[in-house]
Amino acid sequence: MISALDPLREFTYASVLFRLALATFCGGMLGLERGRKGRPAGFRTYMLVCIGATLTGVISQYEYLAIQGPWKEIAILTNNNVEVTRMGAEVLNGIGFLGAGTIFISAKQEVKGLTTAACLWTGAVLGIAIGAGFYEAVFFTTIVAFITVGLLPAVETKIIERSQDMNIYIEFDSINHLGRIIAKMKTCDLHIFDIDVEYGDGKFRTMPSAVFYTRLNNPKTMHNDVLSNLSGMNEILRIKEI
């Protein structure tokens, strides 16, 4: 523990205000990154989650000190003790419902919102740590969180590009062209081991589409080259790796 931060760990008006201000800053910074990418939960959502979790930690500490001080005699008479971790545990349970609301499956069979939900959960945990006055953990966790959501996507993209597995989403103008598309994929040295086909709905004017789960026979083949070769087909309206 850093001894210089000890005054901010004490339960005073100044320390409580500092904790709430720090929660506003940390939650807002995480929210800005998500909001910049157009995710369902953004700047204000993260800020409110972190502030609320911080206040939960502060209330837990307040109740504990009250039981040990002004309410001590009443607590003894009623045989009542406060479990300071109980409220924090309920916050983590409750944040699951908020995080679940950001997760959905797109028309391309992609699961979206998992990173946003994880960041919301992390923001809640940060708030609890701030409320408890564990500033060292808050500092390092915030840095790691920013590295994870800000820098690692580029590393992840490079790893995926070098992978032999490819999941390809394709929209085409007619279901009758599915056989020609499969034949073309085989010429691109792709092994297809599963296909999810959507036949389209004339009512909503959606086009037929399919997700192809494939594997490159040649590990040196670049994903972009495969997509470029397939996109040249007139039958294909849209193609994307997912």
JONOR-V76906 format. One record per residue. RES is the residue in one small letter. NEAR is the number of other ideal C-beta (glycine too) atoms within 10 Angstrom. Layout:
RES/NEAR, RES/NEAR
//
This chain:
m/10, i/10, s/6, a/7, l/15, d/10, p/11, l/16, r/16, e/10, f/12, t/11, y/7, a/10, s/17, v/19, l/10, f/17, r/26, l/18, a/13, l/22, a/29, t/16, f/14, c/27, g/30, g/19, m/17, l/27, g/25, l/14, e/17, r/22, g/17, r/11, k/12, g/7, r/20, p/16, a/23, g/19, f/17, r/12, t/22, y/29, m/21, l/19, v/28, c/31, i/23, g/18, a/27, t/29, l/20, t/22, g/24, v/23, i/14, s/21, q/21, y/16, e/16, y/15, l/14, a/14, i/17, q/11, g/9, p/10, w/15, k/11, e/8, i/11, a/16, i/11, l/8, t/9, n/6, n/10, n/10, v/18, e/11, v/17, t/12, r/10, m/20, g/22, a/12, e/11, v/22, l/14, n/9, g/15, i/21, g/13, f/8, l/16, g/20, a/12, g/14, t/20, i/15, f/11, i/10, s/11, a/11, k/19, q/15, e/13, v/10, k/14, g/19, l/11, t/16, t/23, a/20, a/16, c/25, l/29, w/17, t/22, g/30, a/26, v/20, l/26, g/32, i/24, a/24, i/29, g/29, a/21, g/22, f/17, y/18, e/12, a/13, v/22, f/15, f/10, t/16, t/20, i/10, v/11, a/20, f/14, i/10, t/14, v/18, g/11, l/10, l/11, p/12, a/8, v/9, e/10, t/10, k/10, i/9, i/13, e/12, r/11, s/12, q/14, d/11, m/23, n/17, i/23, y/19, i/25, e/18, f/22, d/13, s/11, i/15, n/10, h/17, l/17, g/9, r/15, i/19, i/14, a/9, k/17, m/21, k/13, t/9, c/18, d/14, l/22, h/13, i/14, f/10, d/9, i/14, d/13, v/12, e/16, y/12, g/17, d/10, g/7, k/6, f/6, r/7, t/13, m/15, p/19, s/20, a/20, v/19, f/22, y/15, t/21, r/14, l/18, n/12, n/10, p/9, k/7, t/15, m/12, h/17, n/10, d/10, v/20, l/16, s/12, n/15, l/19, s/13, g/9, m/16, n/9, e/14, i/17, l/14, r/12, i/19, k/14, e/13, i/13
//
